[in-house]
Amino acid sequence: MPNYPGLSRDAFRHPLDQQAEAALRAVPGFDLVARKFVEFIYERPQFVSLMGNGIQVGPQQYATLYQMFREGVQALDVQPQPTLFVVQNPAVNAYSIGEDHPCVVVHTGLLDLLSDGEIRTVLAHELGHIKCGHTTLTQMAVWAMNAASIVGELTFGIGNLVSSGLIYAFYEWRRKAELSCDRAALLATDDVSLVSRTMMQVAGGSHRFAHEVNLEAFEQQAEAFRNQDDDGLGEVYKFLLYNGGQGSMLSHPFPVDRLHYLKDWASSEEYSRIRSGDYARSDTDGTVDAESETTASQVDRLRQELADLQSELDRLRGE
């Protein structure tokens, strides 16, 4: 894997990601959600859940996967090294969470489908989320959507956020953030065909019929998808699909759209400059600042906050 010492997230972050985040933060209601998220949602319980229900990857647990992960961490200069977990889940998926204690979580379904190179690509993509500082905003988006749809104005006073556009702004940003992380995967692997093939596999790959899928055909499908909009309705349909027209809002762009953006960047002068070592550097941007230990005072504060939250929940149940 290539390495990019001191790599700043600004070196590769997609401009649509940056623009969508700026638009999100400007939407009325964002500050309220940010305050409530900090007040009621905690990173630590998620880490405890993973420790209790998954396998923490290390030199003696999934040693091959651990080495792949360490190579990705080094390539993208993610500091300090996040924790990697494998959880039992047949869905082909991986995700990243946490800011003080960042983690990458990989489903067994993904490990059973993908090749080693494709797994490296996914790990680099998830490390890109941590490098870019996406994890807190992503968790806020999930929490805000659940809170708005389940509890509405009853508890946190955010029932009107869907109508205000904040939820749509969250999901628009989430989709654009994926474009930055596809770039991170390309930087770490330096293989556009590998990253493209990984997208194809995640979109509809099969272990049994792996010999019958073809990247060139998938690329032709992506091109046909982009050329089908002669009457302008394609973009309308895509907007509706992205924003809940057929059910839930989509957190990721269509794989064929991601493939288009990736191939454009792979042939760009910007990518060539980064590969040659000409890129924005920073000691802190895009890295996480995690304390090595949890102090007794932090534990006491967490216990008190959880007790306060339980009291509030008990009060609401009584109403």
Order of alpha helices (4+ residues) and beta strands (2+ residues): alpha-alpha-alpha-beta-alpha-beta-beta-beta-alpha-alpha-alpha-alpha-alpha-alpha-alpha-alpha-alpha-alpha-alpha
